[in-house]
Amino acid sequence: MGVQESRAEALTEAIYDAAVDPAGWAEVMALVRESFASDVETLYSLDYARRRMRPIEVAGIGQRFLDSFESSFYTDDNPSTRTPALHRPGVVRTDQRLGEYFRDPGILRRSRYFIEWMQPQNLCHTMGMTPLTRDGRVINLSLLRSADAGPFRDAEIARFARLQPHFRRALSMAARLEGATEKGALSAAALDRMAQGVVFADASGRVRHGNAAAEALLHRGVGLSVRGGRLVAADPVAQQQLTALLRGVQEQSICVPRRDGERPLVVSALPVARRRASFVERQAAVMLLIHDPQSPRLPRAELLQSLYRLTPAEARLAQALLAGGGLRRAAATAGMSYETARWYLKVLFQKTHTGRQSDLVARLLADLEGPPAA
């Protein structure tokens, strides 16, 4: 394998590594510099409507010039802002191609952008591409180098073009991961605002996540606690029932005696929808709802009606499901037969765009900003 092929392989691997670890873009820029003998390497997004630039990873530019980029770039005489055809994914643009586009080889060098921003940094030649466009913004990768280094040659442009699909896929992956992470953070914040304890655990009882109410309750150890990373009940009989509950061989809810002698905790288990995973360890298989009779009361049925356009009966069932105990217990709490509750549960699935009881409860918990006092 030649030097160029070895560099290309290392760079491609680094690009995909950066998709899952944003800190990896610094290594990508270093490998780009090594491969193309550039003086400046920039990966950034441009919002033309707001005239904003957000750097993702920049190497070779001082803070002063980063701060002045927007005022120099977004100018009427900058030809780079008037070339949508050169900013399509799949196109490699250079200062020479910019001149050919306008049939004016000196158009860039007469612009404020070149005179105020490029020239003071001893930068003369450019090569760039737009791997991705999202929500009215473009993500650009641009390389710059001095007049002494000379313009980017055809062989370099061809190698640069071959990198474009890798950057596009990696940036798309990064955007999806970022979105998922953000949604996960918002969901966790919503769960933390609930007064009811919520624990995600695997079949062995190992706790994967607990909301703030669950953590506080487990820390007090009034009937449940965490030992060695696993959820355990202080009462031996309750521990056996909890083990069966987690393994799916026990009815959907159990009562766990409290050490303080108050009314027992009600623990309900709902299976979490399983998804095929090829490269990661399978995570929580059960969502446990821990209802503490001593905690603040559940959201008003009227609030549930308003949020999801539920009938009073549907709202009562939704409220009862949030209290835990499975569908039979919820039906009794809501004052309806089990068969009627099964019918209403299907309606709740439709109105909340869910398909399983665990998904329904998770949706209710995530959408509620907090449990108002009854």
C-alpha positions in Angstrom: 0.0 0.0 0.0 1.4 3.4 -1.0 1.7 6.5 1.2 -1.4 8.2 -0.3 -3.5 5.0 0.0 -2.4 4.6 3.6 -3.2 8.2 4.4 -6.6 7.9 2.7 -7.5 4.8 4.7 -6.5 6.4 8.0 -8.4 9.6 7.2 -11.5 7.6 6.2 -11.4 5.7 9.5 -11.0 8.9 11.4 -14.0 10.5 9.7 -16.3 7.7 10.8 -14.8 7.7 14.3 -15.6 11.4 14.6 -19.3 10.7 13.7 -19.7 9.1 17.2 -17.1 11.2 19.1 -17.0 14.9 18.1 -13.6 15.2 19.7 -12.3 13.1 16.8 -12.8 16.0 14.3 -9.5 17.5 15.5 -7.7 14.3 14.3 -9.6 14.5 11.0 -8.3 18.0 10.4 -4.8 17.0 11.2 -4.9 14.1 8.7 -6.5 16.4 6.1 -3.5 18.8 6.5 -1.1 15.9 6.2 -2.9 14.7 3.0 -3.3 18.0 1.2 -0.5 20.2 2.5 -3.0 22.9 3.6 -2.3 25.7 6.0 -5.9 26.0 7.2 -8.6 23.4 7.6 -12.2 24.3 8.5 -15.4 22.3 9.1 -18.2 24.7 9.8 -21.9 25.4 9.2 -23.2 28.5 7.4 -26.7 30.0 7.9 -27.0 32.4 5.0 -30.4 33.7 6.2 -29.0 34.8 9.6 -25.5 35.5 8.3 -24.0 33.2 10.9 -21.1 30.8 11.0 -20.7 28.0 13.6 -17.4 26.3 13.6 -17.4 22.5 14.1 -13.6 22.1 14.0 -11.1 24.8 12.8 -7.3 24.5 12.6 -4.9 27.1 11.6 -7.0 30.3 12.2 -6.5 32.6 15.1 -9.3 33.8 17.3 -9.2 37.3 15.9 -9.9 36.1 12.4 -12.6 33.6 13.6 -14.4 36.5 15.3 -14.2 38.7 12.1 -15.2 35.9 9.7 -18.9 36.8 9.5 -18.4 40.5 8.8 -15.9 39.7 6.0 -17.6 36.7 4.5 -21.2 37.9 4.3 -20.5 40.9 2.0 -22.1 41.8 -1.3 -18.9 41.5 -3.3 -17.9 38.1 -2.0 -18.4 35.7 -5.0 -18.5 32.7 -2.6 -21.9 33.7 -1.3 -23.3 33.9 -4.9 -22.5 30.4 -6.1 -25.3 28.0 -5.2 -24.3 25.7 -8.0 -20.8 25.2 -6.4 -22.3 24.6 -3.0 -24.3 21.5 -4.0 -23.2 18.2 -2.4 -20.8 16.4 -4.7 -19.2 19.5 -6.1 -15.6 20.4 -5.3 -14.9 24.2 -5.6 -11.6 26.0 -5.8 -10.6 29.6 -6.3 -9.8 28.7 -9.9 -13.2 27.2 -10.5 -14.8 30.2 -8.8 -13.1 32.4 -11.4 -14.3 30.1 -14.2 -17.8 30.2 -12.9 -17.9 34.0 -13.1 -15.6 34.1 -16.1 -13.4 36.5 -14.1 -10.2 35.0 -12.7 -9.6 37.9 -10.3 -13.1 38.2 -8.8 -12.2 36.6 -5.5 -9.0 38.7 -5.0 -10.9 42.0 -5.4 -13.5 41.1 -2.7 -13.4 42.4 0.9 -13.4 38.8 2.1 -10.0 38.2 0.4 -8.5 41.6 1.2 -9.7 41.8 4.8 -9.7 38.2 5.8 -7.6 35.9 3.6 -4.7 38.2 2.6 -3.8 39.3 6.2 -3.3 35.5 7.0 -1.2 35.0 3.9 -3.9 32.8 2.4 -4.5 32.7 -1.3 -5.8 29.4 -2.6 -9.0 27.5 -1.5 -10.6 24.1 -2.0 -13.9 23.2 -0.4 -17.0 21.1 -0.6 -20.4 21.0 1.0 -21.0 17.4 2.3 -24.4 18.2 3.9 -27.2 20.7 3.9 -29.7 20.7 6.7 -32.6 23.1 7.8 -31.5 25.9 5.6 -27.8 25.6 6.6 -24.9 24.2 4.8 -21.9 22.3 6.3 -18.7 23.1 4.5 -15.2 21.7 4.6 -12.7 24.3 3.3 -9.0 24.1 2.9 -6.8 27.2 2.4 -3.1 27.6 1.7 -0.6 30.4 0.8 0.4 31.7 -2.6 3.8 30.1 -2.1 2.2 26.6 -1.8 0.4 27.2 -5.0 -3.1 26.3 -6.1 -4.7 22.9 -5.5 -3.8 20.5 -8.3 -6.1 18.2 -10.3 -4.9 15.1 -8.5 -5.6 16.7 -5.1 -9.0 17.8 -6.2 -9.8 14.2 -7.3 -8.7 12.8 -4.0 -10.7 15.4 -2.1 -13.8 14.6 -4.1 -13.4 10.9 -3.1 -13.7 11.9 0.5 -17.0 13.7 0.0 -19.4 10.6 0.5 -17.5 9.7 3.7 -17.9 13.1 5.1 -21.6 13.2 4.1 -22.4 9.8 5.7 -20.4 10.6 8.9 -22.0 14.1 9.3 -25.5 12.6 8.8 -24.7 9.9 11.4 -23.5 12.6 13.8 -26.6 14.7 13.3 -28.9 11.7 14.0 -26.9 10.8 17.1 -27.0 14.3 18.3 -30.7 14.4 17.8 -31.2 11.2 19.6 -29.0 12.3 22.5 -30.9 15.6 22.8 -34.3 13.7 22.8 -32.9 11.4 25.5 -31.8 14.3 27.6 -35.2 15.9 27.3 -36.9 12.6 28.2 -34.6 12.2 31.2 -35.4 15.7 32.3 -39.2 15.0 32.0 -38.9 11.8 34.0 -37.0 13.7 36.7 -39.9 16.0 37.1 -42.3 13.2 38.0 -43.1 12.4 41.6 -43.5 8.7 40.8 -40.4 6.5 40.8 -39.3 5.1 37.4 -36.5 2.6 37.1 -35.2 0.9 34.0 -33.6 -2.5 34.8 -32.6 -5.7 33.1 -33.9 -9.1 33.9 -31.2 -9.6 36.5 -32.3 -6.5 38.4 -29.3 -4.4 37.3 -30.4 -0.8 37.3 -29.7 1.0 34.0 -31.5 4.3 34.9 -33.7 5.8 37.5 -35.4 9.1 37.7 -34.9 11.6 40.6 -37.9 10.3 42.6 -36.7 6.7 42.3 -33.1 7.6 43.3 -34.4 9.5 46.3 -36.6 6.6 47.4 -33.9 4.0 46.9 -31.4 6.1 48.8 -33.7 6.2 51.8 -34.0 2.4 51.6 -37.5 2.3 53.0 -38.3 -1.0 51.2 -36.1 -1.0 48.1 -32.5 -0.2 47.6 -29.6 -0.8 45.2 -26.8 -3.2 46.2 -24.0 -4.0 43.8 -25.9 -2.2 41.1 -29.0 -4.3 41.5 -32.4 -3.5 42.8 -33.3 -5.4 45.9 -36.2 -5.6 48.4 -35.5 -5.6 52.2 -38.3 -8.1 52.7 -37.3 -11.7 51.7 -40.7 -12.6 50.3 -40.9 -9.3 48.4 -37.4 -10.0 47.0 -38.6 -13.4 45.6 -41.6 -11.6 44.0 -39.4 -8.9 42.6 -37.1 -11.5 41.0 -40.1 -13.2 39.4 -41.5 -9.8 38.3 -38.2 -8.9 36.5 -38.1 -12.2 34.8 -41.6 -11.9 33.6 -42.9 -15.0 35.5 -44.9 -13.0 38.1 -48.1 -10.9 37.7 -47.4 -7.4 36.7 -47.3 -5.8 40.1 -46.2 -6.5 43.7 -46.5 -4.8 47.1 -43.2 -4.2 48.9 -43.4 -3.7 52.7 -41.8 -0.5 54.0 -39.3 -0.4 56.9 -41.2 2.6 58.4 -44.4 0.6 58.7 -46.3 2.9 56.3 -48.4 1.6 53.4 -46.3 -0.6 51.1 -44.8 0.4 47.9 -46.5 -0.8 44.7 -44.0 -1.9 42.1 -45.3 -2.6 38.6 -43.3 -4.0 35.7 -43.8 -3.1 32.1 -41.6 -4.8 29.4 -39.7 -2.3 27.3 -40.0 -2.7 23.5 -36.9 -4.7 22.4 -34.9 -3.5 19.4 -32.3 -5.5 17.5 -28.8 -4.5 18.5 -25.7 -5.9 16.7 -22.8 -4.0 18.3 -24.0 -2.8 21.7 -24.9 -4.6 24.9 -28.7 -5.1 25.2 -29.9 -2.5 27.7 -32.9 -2.4 30.1 -35.7 -5.0 29.4 -38.2 -3.8 32.1 -39.5 -0.5 33.2 -40.5 -0.5 36.9 -43.0 2.1 38.2 -42.7 2.5 41.9 -45.8 4.1 43.5 -45.2 5.4 47.0 -48.5 6.2 48.8 -46.6 8.9 50.8 -45.5 10.8 47.6 -47.4 13.6 46.0 -50.5 12.6 44.1 -50.7 11.8 40.4 -51.6 14.3 37.7 -55.3 15.3 37.6 -57.4 13.4 35.1 -58.5 16.8 33.7 -54.9 17.5 32.7 -54.7 14.1 30.9 -58.0 14.9 29.1 -56.7 18.2 27.9 -53.3 16.9 26.7 -54.5 14.0 24.7 -58.2 14.8 24.1 -59.3 11.9 26.3 -62.8 11.2 27.5 -63.2 11.2 31.3 -63.2 7.4 31.4 -60.0 7.2 29.2 -58.3 9.8 31.5 -59.2 7.8 34.6 -57.6 4.7 33.1 -54.5 6.6 32.0 -54.2 8.1 35.5 -54.6 4.6 37.1 -52.0 3.1 34.7 -49.5 5.8 35.9 -50.1 4.6 39.5 -48.8 1.2 38.5 -50.2 -2.2 39.2 -51.0 -3.4 35.7 -54.2 -3.3 33.7 -56.4 -5.3 36.1 -55.5 -3.1 39.0 -55.9 0.0 36.9 -59.3 -1.1 35.7 -60.5 -1.6 39.3 -59.0 1.8 40.3 -60.8 3.5 37.4 -64.1 1.8 38.2 -64.5 -0.3 35.1 -64.4 -3.9 34.1 -61.2 -5.5 32.8 -62.7 -6.0 29.3 -63.7 -2.3 29.2 -60.2 -1.3 30.3 -58.8 -3.4 27.5 -60.9 -1.5 25.0 -60.0 1.9 26.4 -56.3 0.9 26.4 -56.5 0.4 22.6 -58.0 3.9 22.3 -55.2 5.3 24.5 -52.7 3.7 22.2 -54.3 5.4 19.2 -54.5 8.8 20.8 -50.9 8.7 22.1 -49.4 7.1 19.0 -48.1 4.1 21.0 -48.5 0.4 20.7 -47.6 -1.1 24.1 -48.5 -0.4 27.7 -44.8 0.4 28.5 -44.6 2.8 25.6 -47.9 4.5 26.7 -46.7 5.0 30.2 -43.3 6.3 29.0 -45.1 8.7 26.7 -47.3 10.0 29.5 -44.4 10.5 31.8 -42.3 12.2 29.1 -45.1 14.6 28.0 -46.1 15.7 31.5 -44.0 18.5 32.8 -44.7 17.6 36.4 -47.5 16.1 38.5 -49.8 18.9 39.5 -51.4 18.6 42.9 -54.8 17.0 42.8 
